[in-house]
Amino acid sequence: MARRVPRPRAIVTTVLAWTVGFVIFFPILWTVLTSFKTELEAFSTPPKFLLFKWTMENYAVVQERSDYFAHVWNSVVLSFGSVLLAMLIAVPAAWAMAFAPTERTRGTLLWMLSTKMMPPVGVLVPIYLIYRDLGLLDSRVGLIALLCLANLPIVVWMLFTYFKEIPKGVLEASRMDGIGTAREIMFVLAPMALPGIASTILLNVILAWNEAFWTLNLTTSKAAPLTAFIASYSSPEGLFWAKLSAASTLAIAPILVLGWLTQRQLVRGLTFGAVK
């Protein structure tokens, strides 16, 4: 039976939650509003919130200057390609660590996590030289492999946490029925951990979508995603805030819609195993 929450407490909690949510969302809202202003109004003091002359000129200029849909396609390919490749590696690895652990499992997990503690700029030069010599600069294949390796520790850790919540007795029963390891992972483990797997995919797609450091340093035009598309509006002549805001709005719109449509699955995955 659910515990009844006093009405005043529920009201205060709701108002506080909406306030925190608005504060977090306000930079995105301000970016969207700025994208409909002229460059002069974007720099106006005091800033105008809603009472300004709305215009679509910035979006027209952005589309004329850059091939938006080509950048979107590159972002989709890089994000989903890198995450799917990471899942192919991480699912068996997390299964082995969760259900066939050894004395070195904990050390391996900590070592994988430690790779995320090093600043990416520390390995930029060697990776750039390797990619240059292998002909992988400005290529989708090279970026997919790099983004996969960059997010792999997070994917393994998340899946390991979710898999640990699966009762071992279920897997042992399937083994007694003679099922193999591959079929056990595919037809027994994966369906039971589906919320966790879905949230892992969604979070890491967002991480790959927003990756700017490697995409800006290893691409020029062919494989340039939306992060490079946004950066192109920062020039030596100055920042064009209205046009930059329009480019940013176009860049975040697809992933924002994806997050909105999948928020229930994301919350379900993040709370998977929290309640016994």
Helices and strands as residue ranges (DSSP letters): H 7-34, H 39-42, H 57-65, H 68-99, H 105-114, G 115-117, G 120-123, H 124-134, H 140-163, H 168-176, H 181-184, I 185-189, H 190-192, H 194-210, H 213-218, H 226-231, E 234-235, E 238-239, H 241-261, H 263-270
